[in-house]
Amino acid sequence: MAAKKEKQTTDQDYSKYVRWFWILFSGGILSVVLVFLLASWGIFGDMPDHTQLENPRTNLASEIISSDGKTLGKFYFDANRTPISYNDLPKHLVDALIATEDQRYQSHSGIDAMSLLRAIAKLGKGGGASTISQQLAKQLFHGEGSKNTIGRLFQKAKEWIIAIRLEKQYTKEEIIAQYFNIYDFGNYADGIRSAAAIYFDKEPKDLSLKESAMLVGMFKNSSLYNPRSHRNPVGTKNRRNVVLAQMYKYDYIEKSVKDSLQSTELDLKYSPQSHRHGIATYFREYLKGFMKEWAKKEGNRKPDGTKYNINSDGLKIYTTIDSRMQRYAENAVQQHMPRLQAEFFHQNTPKRNPTAPFLELDKDEIKSLMRRRMRQGERWRILKQKGKTDKEIEASFHKPTKMTVFKWQDGKPSEVDTIMKPWDSMRYYKSFLKPGMMSMNPQTGHVKAWVGGMDYRHFQYDMVKQGKRQIGSTFKPLVYTAAIDQLHYSPCDEFPDTPYCIEANKHGNPEEWCPRNSGGENDYGGTRTLQNALANSVNTITARLIDQVGPQPVVDLARKLGIESDILPTPAIALGTPDISVYEMVGAYSAFANKGVYTKPVMVTTIEDKNGTILYQFKPETRDVLSEETAYVAIKLMEGVTQHGSGARLRHTGATSSEYKEIITGYPYGFKNPIAGKTGTTQNQSDGWFMGMVPNLVTGVWVGAEDRAAHFASIKYGQGAAVALPIWGIYMKSCYEDETLNISKEAFEEPKELSIIVDCSKIKDDTQDLNNDLDEDVPDEFDNF
């Protein structure tokens, strides 16, 4: 009886334990269910609704796209992200992700059961956000979350709920694409497309297997496994090798492939995509201003009425810039400018020029110039904001400090760390000659290349559209064209080569104006045809022409040709006294190549939103300015410049004189096709120009220093034919070598009805010496190239 009673007691005890087990088990299940329910109801924080899941709020960079389909750059504030579709991802990139991050990805519905059990058993300490869907949920909707155990558990619950919803909302492929697009790979590489471009200078579809493995390895911790970081130089390669090992483990690659790739280096091709790096930086800065103005207009609004944000709304901006021609233009600058600058430094040592880099200024004038620049600079502004007095700020400019300065090194822009007084650094930067260059199709108005300077990080003033400089003899074709249009002159008409004066009070001129030819009193005699006179920039004949047509008609013609800069209607404009931009000059010259029709330069063709909806499409702006005959006659006049005048060196095929090898690059050019153009040099060589045209491309180049008092002392080095023409020649050689560009080598099309004689050889043999561009005083030895 006692045994039976003892057994009953024992059974009751077991029953109690079983009952408690089921209570605890059921309670645990109910607790988990409750946690899920509470999470789904938003008790632990807001949960994304259906609309948010369908349209996750992620900042997207606006992409700048060239006419040949390449990405020139992006506008973004904190996220350089441009999404791509699953079809743009190479298979081995997806395989690497699944093998490393979520081996059962294709079989689960957002939650991996094994990972879930592990998370519950370890209260979140052993992980749990192991599926790709959960990691995407974390990236999209709540980031890092809580650091305590209970908080992490609630966070996991939210991730599980969102992951399940994502799996219902999207296909497996769409989830993978979103995950690649959302991840931050460091160094402004937001998303896989930016990462592939920044680390390997490729589109994702072009990534190799080992490159894909490295990028997937960064998902574990993009800061720790950053290939550009000094924190863990070996770790990135080791992590890549782990990914390759995982791919082998799950039968995505063979062992021989794994072993071979694991022994290789990362082979980065780091190509930063910041606003100050990359291609077409000056054009991109202009475009930023264009886009801001576009976004301000009332007609350019989102469907909800708000303004577009060019840094986060994922716009696609299709431009006219051709990435190939842009690179050729930038390479031409980089080939020529270092050698030109080296010669400038050589001629402006303190021993050779005590006022270097300035000429014609005394010490007081230089000090005044420098003080003005000092007060305009960023250093002055910052110190002023900190409450420093003018005296304290000025004193700081004379104290040595650590800084990074620009330098041409091995023919490329570079930076050098140094210790220098800010005052000396200002003077150093004023020693640099700068370029401005623009290239445009005259028929469409499409701007194909835009180089506003040599390095945007250090010289941010754009010398294509912002900068306006005296244009010298490049203005003369407008005077000749006005004379042809009004007086029906022919290139073969002759004028006496004698001194010429315009009396006081004529054409609004307060004093008598007697321009001289640069050769002096002995530089006259006989007669010259108009073609000869323009080829040699004969000042006195240009003065005769503007006296006959008057300055105002020339100004009116300039306005019709798109030149908006101030031009005073005085006779002196005939020799190029106005300050005009490269942008304006290229637009004006393009009308000659386009049969007298001015087409306003175009930089943006289309703007689309992130869904591909067209928001803007350009409409060409054109106007008839000249008759086709007048435009053709002007072209034939300018062809004489490259056949017989200062531009004739474009056709030479001989070796360069050793005396000028230090500055003349790309020579001999050896062009045989028709080229119309004009060089230009201002009175003290502070500005050098070359405008060159072929039937479907017009390009203008300017070179000069920031201050006009900084220039070559001798016209031998400072003329447009030496400082600007070589950039044009190098650029065009590259364009012609690239046959895909279809740059014309044909003759300019002659009008069907041409009443003006343009071939002067049919009238008489013009044997007059055409060696010197007289307003530029080109030495005989220099013209013998």
Secondary structure, DSSP 8 states (H G I E B T S, - for coil): -HHHHHHHHHHHHHHHHHHHHHHHHHHHHHHHHHHHHHHHTTTTS----HHHHHS----B-EEEE-TTS-EEEEE-SS--B----GGGS-HHHHHHHHHHH-TTTTTSSS--HHHHHHHHHTTTTT----SHHHHHHIIIIITT---SHHHHHHHHHHHHHHHHHHHHHS-HHHHHHHHHHH-B-STT-BSHHHHHHHHHSS-GGG--HHHHHHHHHTTS-TTTT-TT-SS-TTHHHHHHHHHHHHHHHTTSS-HHHHHHHHTS---------STTSSS-HHHHHHHHHHHHHHHHSTTSB-TTS-B--TTTB--EEEES--HHHHHHHHHHHHHHHHHHHHHHHHHTSTTT-TTTTBSS--HHHHHHHHHHHHHHSHHHHHHHHTT--HHHHHHHTTS-EEEEEEEEETTEEEEEEEEE-HHHHHHHHTT-EEEEEEEE-TTT-BEEEEE--S-TTT--S-TTTT--EE-GGGGHHHHHHHHHHHH---TT-EEE-S---B-TTGGG-SS-B----TT-TTS--SEEEHHHHHHTT-HHHHHHHHHHH-HHHHHHHHHHTT--S----SGGGGGT-SEE-HHHHHHHHHHHHTTTEEE--B-EEEEE-TT--EEEE----EEE-S-HHHHHHHHHHHHHHHHTSTTGGGG--S---GGGTTT--S------S--EEEEEE-TTSSEEEEEEEETTEEEEEEEEESSTTBS-SSHHHHSHHHHTHHHHHHHHHHHHH-GGG----S-----SS--S---GGGT----------TTTT--TTGGG-
